[in-house]
Amino acid sequence: MSDDHTRVQEFFAARAADWERRFPGDGPVYEAAVAELGLRPGDRVLDAGCGTGRALPPLRAAVGHSGVVIGADLTPEMLHEAVRKGRDRDGVLLLTDVAALPLRSGSLDAVFAAGLIAHLPRPAENLRELARVVRPGGVLALFHPVGRAALAARQGRQITPDDLRAEHNLRPLLAGSGWRMTSYVDRDDRFLSLAVRTP
C-alpha cells in the first residue's frame, strides 16, 4: 500500500466513529446533491469514497429496488460505521481503492463522490478510473457539504490558487480525464460540480 493510502486510512480510521457527530446537519445537503444527479429507477450508481454511507439511502431512493447502489471506500473503519448504521441495506459495500475499481468498464450510470477529490493521490489518473466504469453520457458529482471558503475556514487555512476544486483547475482536470463539466457551484453551504462522461 502506498504512503498516500496509508495516510488516508489513518486519517479516516481515527475519525470514523465520530464522523457524523462532527457534522450532524449534512443529511439534507447530501439528499439535495444526490437529486442533482438526475438518477432514474433502475440506474447503477457508485458512491466513491462512501465513508459512513450517508449518501447511500438517498441514492437507493433515487434508483429504486431495480437499481444498483455500490459504496466503495478504502478505510475499513468507515465501512464498519456504514454497516453499524444499517446502510449496507441500501447498497453493496466494497473495501477497495477507487484508483482500481473491481467493476466492468461502462457498467455504471453515475458516480457520486463526496469529499473525495482532495484525498486522491493522482487526481487525473483516479478520475480516469471513475470515467472507465461509467458509460458515455453518465454523470459524475463531485460534492462537499460546505464550499471551499467555508471548508478552509473550518480547517484554519486560506484558499490558494492551486486549490484543485477551483473551477479554473477542476474544469481542465476533468476534461483531461474523460469528463466534461456541466455545472459548478461553490457556496458556503455546498460545493457541487457535475460532469458528463465523454465518449
Solvent accessible surface area in square Angstrom, and as a share of the most:
residue,aa,sasa,rsa
1,M,159,0.71
2,S,45,0.29
3,D,103,0.53
4,D,50,0.26
5,H,21,0.09
6,T,51,0.30
7,R,139,0.51
8,V,28,0.16
9,Q,36,0.16
10,E,111,0.50
11,F,80,0.34
12,F,29,0.12
13,A,33,0.25
14,A,86,0.67
15,R,82,0.30
16,A,4,0.03
17,A,62,0.48
18,D,69,0.36
19,W,41,0.14
20,E,32,0.15
21,R,160,0.59
22,R,121,0.44
23,F,33,0.14
24,P,114,0.71
25,G,56,0.53
26,D,17,0.09
27,G,32,0.31
28,P,94,0.59
29,V,37,0.21
30,Y,14,0.05
31,E,101,0.45
32,A,50,0.39
33,A,0,0.00
34,V,4,0.02
35,A,76,0.59
36,E,81,0.36
37,L,10,0.05
38,G,51,0.49
39,L,27,0.13
40,R,142,0.52
41,P,109,0.69
42,G,33,0.32
43,D,14,0.07
44,R,82,0.30
45,V,0,0.00
46,L,0,0.00
47,D,2,0.01
48,A,0,0.00
49,G,21,0.20
50,C,11,0.06
51,G,12,0.12
52,T,2,0.01
53,G,0,0.00
54,R,36,0.13
55,A,1,0.01
56,L,0,0.00
57,P,51,0.32
58,P,22,0.14
59,L,0,0.00
60,R,50,0.18
61,A,83,0.65
62,A,31,0.24
63,V,0,0.00
64,G,22,0.21
65,H,185,0.83
66,S,88,0.57
67,G,8,0.07
68,V,64,0.37
69,V,1,0.01
70,I,16,0.08
71,G,0,0.00
72,A,0,0.00
73,D,13,0.06
74,L,35,0.18
75,T,1,0.00
76,P,63,0.39
77,E,76,0.34
78,M,3,0.01
79,L,17,0.09
80,H,115,0.51
81,E,11,0.05
82,A,0,0.00
83,V,76,0.44
84,R,141,0.52
85,K,76,0.32
86,G,8,0.08
87,R,40,0.15
88,D,63,0.32
89,R,198,0.72
90,D,30,0.16
91,G,7,0.07
92,V,91,0.52
93,L,38,0.19
94,L,45,0.23
95,L,107,0.53
96,T,22,0.13
97,D,34,0.17
98,V,12,0.07
99,A,24,0.19
100,A,72,0.55
101,L,10,0.05
102,P,90,0.57
103,L,33,0.17
104,R,182,0.67
105,S,76,0.49
106,G,30,0.29
107,S,14,0.09
108,L,4,0.02
109,D,12,0.06
110,A,2,0.01
111,V,0,0.00
112,F,0,0.00
113,A,1,0.01
114,A,19,0.15
115,G,23,0.22
116,L,21,0.10
117,I,7,0.04
118,A,58,0.45
119,H,68,0.30
120,L,15,0.08
121,P,43,0.27
122,R,103,0.38
123,P,32,0.20
124,A,36,0.28
125,E,80,0.36
126,N,1,0.00
127,L,0,0.00
128,R,117,0.43
129,E,24,0.11
130,L,0,0.00
131,A,3,0.02
132,R,81,0.29
133,V,0,0.00
134,V,1,0.01
135,R,73,0.27
136,P,81,0.51
137,G,37,0.35
138,G,0,0.00
139,V,33,0.19
140,L,0,0.00
141,A,0,0.00
142,L,3,0.02
143,F,4,0.02
144,H,29,0.13
145,P,13,0.08
146,V,22,0.12
147,G,1,0.01
148,R,41,0.15
149,A,56,0.44
150,A,28,0.22
151,L,12,0.06
152,A,3,0.03
153,A,78,0.60
154,R,115,0.42
155,Q,104,0.46
156,G,71,0.68
157,R,90,0.33
158,Q,151,0.67
159,I,63,0.32
160,T,69,0.40
161,P,111,0.70
162,D,113,0.58
163,D,16,0.08
164,L,55,0.27
165,R,23,0.08
166,A,4,0.03
167,E,64,0.29
168,H,121,0.54
169,N,38,0.19
170,L,0,0.00
171,R,106,0.39
172,P,80,0.50
173,L,30,0.15
174,L,0,0.00
175,A,68,0.52
176,G,54,0.52
177,S,2,0.01
178,G,19,0.18
179,W,1,0.00
180,R,134,0.49
181,M,10,0.05
182,T,68,0.39
183,S,44,0.28
184,Y,48,0.18
185,V,42,0.24
186,D,50,0.26
187,R,122,0.44
188,D,101,0.53
189,D,78,0.40
190,R,30,0.11
191,F,3,0.01
192,L,3,0.02
193,S,1,0.01
194,L,21,0.10
195,A,1,0.00
196,V,33,0.19
197,R,49,0.18
198,T,43,0.25
199,P,153,0.96
